[in-house]
Amino acid sequence: MRGIQLFAANRVLQGIITTIFFFFFLITSLHAQTTISGLVKDETGAPMPAVSIKIQNTNTGVSTDQNGRYQITVPNATAVLVFSYVSYVTQEINVQGRTTLDVALHPVENALDEVVVVGYGTQQKKDLTGAVSVVKTSELTKRQVTTMGEALQGLASGVKVRGGGRPGSEARVEIRGLKNLSGTNPLYVIDGMITTANRDFNPNDVESVQILKDASAAAIYGSRAANGVIIITTKKGAKGPMKVQFSGTTSMQTTPRYKLAQTEEFARLNYMAYDNAGAARQDLDLSQNTDWQDAAFRTGNMQDLNLTFSGGGESGNYLVSGNYFKNDGTVISTGFDRISFRVNTQGTKGIFSIGENLAISNGKADEISGNPIADVVRLLPTIPVYDAANPGGYGYGNERRARTFGSNPVAIADLNDSYNENLRIRGNVWSELKPVEFLKYRFNMGYETSSDHYAHLRKEGNWSLNQEFQPSIADENRARFQSLLIENTLSFNKEFGKHAVNAVVGQTYQRDLYARISGMKRNLVPDGKGGYYSELDQGNEPQAGGYRQEAIILSYLGRIEYSYDNRYLLNAVIRRDGSSRLGRSNQWGNFPSISGAWRISNEKFFQKNWINDLKLRASYGRLGNSTTSADQVGNSSANYWDYLAVINTFSTIAMGKDQLIYPGATQVALVNPNLRWETLTQKNFGIDATLFDNKITLTAEYFIADTKDVLTAMPIALTTGHDGRPPIANAASLKNTGFELSLGYNESSREFKYYVNTNITTLKNKVTSLGYGRNNIFVGNTVTQVGQPAGMWYVLQTDGLFQSQEEVDNYKNAEGTVIQSSAKPGDIRFKDNNGDGQITNDDKVVVGSPWADVELGLNLGASYKNFSLTMNWFGAFGATVYNGYHSLVDRFDDNSNYRAGIQPWTPENPNTDVPRMYYGSTLNSRGDTDRWLESGSFMRLKYLSLSYTLPESWLKRVGFQSGQVTLSGQNLLTFTGYKGLDPEFNNTNIYERGFDNFSYPSLKTYSLGLQFGF
Amino acid sequence: MRRNLHYIIIISFFTLCTGCKKDLLNIENPNTPTTDVFWKTEDDAQRGVNAIYAMFYKPALWSRWIYFRLDLTSDEGFSKSPWVELGDWTRFQYVNYNFGEGNVFTWKDTYKAIFRCNQVLDNVPNIEFANQEDKDKILGQAKFLRALHYYYAALLWENVPLVLKSSQPDDLPLQSTLPEVWAQIEKDLKEALEVLPVAWDDANLGRPNKGSVNAYLARMYMQQHKWAEAKIALDYFFTGEGAGRYSLVSNYQDNFTHTNENNSESVFEIQFSDVNKTPEDADGPSQIMSSQRAQFFAPRSIGWSDGQARYWIVGEFKKENTVDGNLDPRLRYTLFYPALEADFGDKIYGRSWDWDADEAWFRKYARDYFRNNEDYYAQNNFRLVRFADILLLYAEVLNELGNTADAVQYVDQVRNRVGMPALAVNHAEALLGQDAFRERLKVERELELCGESVRWADLKRWGDLDDAGKVQAVAERDPDFKNFVVGKHIRLPLPQIEVLNNPNLKQNSGY
C-alpha cells in the first residue's frame, strides 16, 4: 500500500535532513512564527510515517515521525501546507490560524508512480508495456472472503471471479475469458513461491496483488502463465516501534431459495398429473407439510479475526500475524475453519540481504454430503423429515404415499458425513547480494508442504426409497504434498544518460510430489450413543490403497527493459521451459514476448495541460500450458503422466471350484502419447491516459489471443472401449478477441471525495480447429464446432402448446404427415426442422451461445469526513443458459416438488407456456429442448460497504492510534430475468459452460468489521 | 569472505543447472506398469485374459442393467420404477437415446470388454509360451468372450461396428450389418472351439469350455434360423464329446443360489463373488465382483424394485400340476407372488405378502434363502447357459428340422426333473405337428427359463415381434408392447452421441 519500503526509508532520510536544515533556519531567524503540529493518517486511519510536509512556495519542509506526527513552524497564519507521499494524493491545506492540523491522506487511484511487481522484478506503473492490473488492497481486505480469488471480484477489468459459496470452497478465477478449455485457474505467485492461493492462505496477509493479464506481461512465467498470473506479496514490517493491528469481522450468510409448493398446492397438482395419466392417485400424507429448504438450509455465519505485529529497525524488519477464520455454512453440517500463522522477516548487512516469509495454517472443512441443492426440490412436502419406521429414523420416499428417490438431506448429513483437513506450511527464504549498485544476484528457495487428511463415516440407515443395505463404513485417507522451488536470478539496472536498461536472467526448478494412502473398514462397533468407533482398528473387510505423483518443471528466463528518455519503452522476454508432464519428444518449449510503448505525453511537441500522461503500447507474446485440471479423483496418473499408456492391474475375478480370486491386468484408458505444449499467442494494443489533473484515468485495450493445441479431455467414440475421463488431447485451437475499457474519475482534493471506475469487457471466442481432425464434438445438449464458439446449445425447438385436438391434427409437414399424432391438447409442439413429418434428433438445431457478449464492472467510492462508502457492481449480458432447476421441477413425469404458483395447461386455463401435468411419461419433459434455455444476463451488487473512521479524540482515550468500523454486504442485489437460483453459477465442464446443474449458489453476506491499531 | 561464499553459491547453482540432464524430466510412473513393459510373459497373458472376465461385473453389463434390456423389455418383466425414464426404456418409450442406464452405458461397457479382448488377441500371439496349448487356450477364451459380447450387442442394437483391433483414441469404426456381425461371432466361436478344452481343471473351472462355445454357436445360428448348423453345435452335448458330461440337478433351486455353483447342469456361468465390497463401477483396487440384480429387482421396500415380473406367468405355472398333484415347484423358485406363502409356505425376505394382489417379482437369484435384505454384493453365479436350456434348444432345432418326434424327449427330460408329467399326458396336441410343438415349446421355455435373460432372444427368434398381429398377442401378456412399433423397436437406437460424433454410423431405422 505504501509502495516499497525502500522508498519510505529514503523519505525518512530526506525528512531528517530537511528537519535539520529547518531548525538551522529557525535558530537564525527572528521572525514571529506559528508552530503547527498534527497527525497524518492513511485512509484506514493508521498513522503514516515519513509523509513530507512543505510550506507552499518555499523550500521549508518536515516529515512525519513513526507515529505519523509532525511539527512545523510557518511564517504566517495564512501559509499553505503541502502534504505529499508516494502513491497518495497530495493535499494543500491553508493553515488559517490553526495550531493543530490533522490530515488523512488517500491513495491515488492508479497512481503512475506506483511500483508494480512484474515477476522477478518490479517496474513503475508508468513504464509498463503490457497489461497489468494492480488491485487496491485497501478494498481487498475489507471483504469477508475465504480465499484470495473470491476477493478479486470486480476489482480488475477482464478478471472474472465466481465464488464457491460452499464453506471452504475455492473461487474460480478466469482472466480474459476462455483461453484454456480445461478451465484451470491462473498461476499464483505468493512471495515468489509458485503455488495456489487455496483456502489455506489467509487473504488478510496480503500487501499487494498484481494481475498479469496479457502474454507480454506474463511471459516471464512462460509455460505456466497461459491463464494469467496473480502475484501476491504479503505484508512486511516497517521501520519503527512495534505496531499492532487488529481486525475482526463477523458475518451472516443466507442462501437464495426456491419458491416451492406446499402440501395443499402440491397435492392438487400431483393429483392432476396422475388423473391426466389415468393412473391411480398416490395416497399422499396430507397431514405433513415439510419445508425441505427449512430442513436443509440455515443462516450461515463467518468469523474472521486477525492480529498483526510488525516493526523494524535500520537493518531489518519483522511481521507476525495470526488469523482465526470460521464459517458455518448455509447448508446443515457444512463448515470450514482455519487457524493460520505467519512470520515475515528480512535483514540487510552491507551488500547482503536475507529474508523469509513463512505461513503455517490448518484448515478443516466439514464437507457437504449429497446434493441438497437438488434434493430439496426432489423431495415432496408430504414427506416428514423424521420417520421412526425407516432404518435410521429419517423420512423419505414411500411407494404408496410419495414415490420419489429424492434423498433426505438431513439424513445424509447425519448418516454419510465427511471432512477434509489440511495442515500447510508454505514459505520461502531468499537472499540477495548487491556487489555493485547496478547488479543484484538473488537466490530464492520456496517450499510448501501439506499434510492432508480426509475421513468419511457411513452410519447404518437409509436416506432414500428402497435403498440397498449398507453396513457402517469408515474410510480415511492421508496424504502429503510437497513442492520445492529453487530460483537463481541476476538483475542489472543502470541508466546511461537518457538510456535506462533493466535486465534479468535466471533459472528456476520446481518439483512437486504427492503421495497418498487410504484405508477402509466396514461393520464398525457401535458406541451406544448413535455413533461408532470409527478408527480403522475397528471393523472388518479392510481395504487399502495408495499412490504417488511427481512432476518437474525446469526453466531458464531472461528479460530486458529499455527506455529512452522516458518516451520510448521496450521490453523483451524469453523463457524456456521443460515439463515432465508432456510426451518425451515434446517436453521443451520456448516462450518469447516483445512489447513496446510510446509515451506521447513526454514528447516536446505534445504538451497539453489537460493531459498528464498518455501512452500507446503494443505487445506480442507466447505462453504455454502443460497442466490439465485435476478432476479425476483417485486416478493416480491423471495430470502427471497423461501421455503414458498404463496397465490397470486392479481387475479381480473369481474363478475355479473354490472361487479363488485371480488378478487381471489390461489397458483400460487410451492416451495420446505425443501430447505437446498448449500455446497461447497473444497480441495486445493499448492506450493509457491520465487527464485533467490526474482526475480521469483511461485504459483501453484490444487483444487477439490464439490458443493452439488446448490440452484437455476430448470425448472420443465409445466404440474405442476407452474408460474414464476421455484421454487428454491437444483437443482444440481457439481464437479469443476482446476489448477492454477501464475508465475512472476521481475527485480527491475536496472534503467530499469520490471515485467512479467502470470497466467493460467484450469477448468473442471461436474454435479454429479440433483435435483428431474433427469438425465438431457433441457433448450433452451442446455442440462445439469449428468456426463457432465452444459449447453452443444444440436442442429441439419448441413452438408453444397444442390448444386443441384440431391443432394436433393440423400440424403437418409439406407431405401432409401429422407430425405429432399422439399429442393431446396441452402437449408441447416441437418444430419439425427437417420436414420429415416426425420429431427426431435430426430436428435439433443450434439455438444459442452460453457466452456473455459483454461484462461490466462498476466500482464506486465516496468519502466525507470520517465516512466512506464503496460499491462494486458486476454484470454479464447476452449468455443463454440452461436452467437445470426448471428442467427438474417442471417435468411432471416424475415425482418432485412443483414451483409455487405454477399454471400448467388445462382446458380451463389454456393461456400458459407450461404443458399439461402428466405423470409417468417423459414426452413433455425431455431435457434436450429449448424449453429450459433462458437468458442468463444479470447485474449484481457484488459488494457494498460503509466505513466509519473513529475520531482520534475518542481513540486516544482508549489508547489506540487508529480505528475503523465497517458494515458491508455481498451479493445484496441482483437484477436478472433468470429463474434459476443464481445467474452467476459455475460449470467447470467447458463443453457445457452454460448448464446450471444445481450448482451451489452465491450467498448473501452481511458483515460487521472492526479494525484497530496501536 | 561472505562475498566469496556467495560467488560459490552462484557458481554452484549455475553448475547444477547445466548439470541438469535431459532425463531429469523423464519421471517414471511409480504407480503401475506402462503398456510397453507389459504383454511380455505368460503371466501377463493370463492377467490380460482375466481382465476380460472382470467386465461381467460392470453395472451396465451383467451385474445390473443388461437384465433390464433382456428380462424387463421382454414380456416377462416390466418396470414400475418411480424413475420414469428408467422405466420408459423397458416399454419402448425411447426419447433420449443418450440415456445412460437404458442405452449408452451398456453400449460403452460392451466395447470396453471388446477392447480387452482385442488387446489379448493382438498382444498374446507375440508372447513366447513354454506350451503352445496354454497360449491357444488364452486366445480361445478371448475369442469366445469377444463373440459373447458381440452376440448380446447383435441382439440389442443389431447394426454395430465391428472393432477387432486394439483401439486408438481417434478410431471412428465403420458400421456393420447384422449378418456381418453374426459372421464375425461365428468365426470367433469356431476358432475358440478348436482350442478350448472339453473341461478345465478345478482351479480354472468356470472358464468357457467346448460346451460353452457350442451353446453360443447354437444360439447364434438359431437367431439366424440356421437350424442345421445349430444342430451340429448342439450335437456336441448328445452325441459328441460333451455327451454324458451334463445333467440336470435334482433340486431346481440349485441353479440360482451360491451354494451349488458350477454344477452338472452348468454350461457357462458368470462367477460372482462378494469378496470385494467396493463401489460398483470403479477400475480401482479391490474391484467389486458381485451382482446387483437382486437389489434392483427385489420387491419394494426391500430393493429398488426397478423391475418386476408380469403376473401372467403365475397363471401359466398354475395351469398344470406335477404327477403328484402339486404345484409346479419351479413356480416357487421363479417368482415372489401373493400366494407364495399359502402355496409353499415361503415368506418374502421374512415378510408376508405386503404388495398388490396382481404383482410378482423375480425370485431367481434373490438371496432371501439366507438373508432378509439385499445389497450390491450378491455372490450367486449367473447361469448364462444351463443344460436345461440346451435340452429345450435341441428340441427346438429338431422340431424346426422336421423331427418333432425326436424333440419331445428333451422337453420331457426338463419336465421330469421337477415332477411334471411327460408332454404326452397333458399336451398330446403339441406332439401332432411342428407348429403346435413350437407353440408348446414357447411355454415350456417360459416355465423353465423365466427371468434368465433368454426371453428377448426367444421372442426375436420366434418372429413374435415381426408383425402387428403377433405383437398384439404379446401385448395381451405385457401391455408395454402396445408401444411397440414393428420394424423399429426390435432393436435399440444407437447412442445418439455415437451417431453424432462418428460420421461413419447411421442411426437405426425409425429412430
Interface residues (C-beta under 8 A of the other chain):
Chain A: I351 F352 G397 E399 R403 T404 F405 S431 L433 P435 Y441 F443 L465 N466 Q467 E468 F469 Q470 I486 N488 L490 Q507 Y509 R522 E541 Q543 A544 G545 Y547 R548 E550 A551 I552 L554 Y556 G578 S579 S580 R584 Q587 G634 S636 S637 Y640 W641 L644 A645 V646 I647 N648 T649 F650 S651 T652 I653 A654 M655 G656 K657 D658 Q659 L660 I661 Y662 P663 G664 A665 T666 Q667 V668 L670 V671 N672 P715 I716 A717 L718 T719 T720 G721 H722 D723 G724 P727 A729 Y772 G773 R774 N776 I777 F778 V779 V783 T840 N841 D893 D894 N895 G920 S921 T922 L923 R926 G927 D928
Chain B: R2 R3 H6 I9 I10 F13 F14 C17 C20 L24 L25 N26 I27 N29 P30 N31 T32 P33 T34 T35 D36 F38 D44 R47 G48 V49 N50 A51 I52 Y53 A54 Y57 P82 W83 V84 E85 G87 D88 Q93 V95 N96 Y97 V104 W107 K108 Y111 K112 A113 I114 F115 R116 N118 Q119 V120 P161 V163 S166 S167 Q168 P169 D170 D171 L172 P173 D202 A203 N204 L205 G206 R207 E261 N262 Q271 F272 S273 V275 N276 K277 T278 A282 D283 G284 P285 S286 Q287 M289 Q292 Q295 R300 S301 I302 G303 W304 S305 N373 E374 D375 Y376 P495 Q496 I497 E498 V499 L500 N501 N502 Q507 Y511
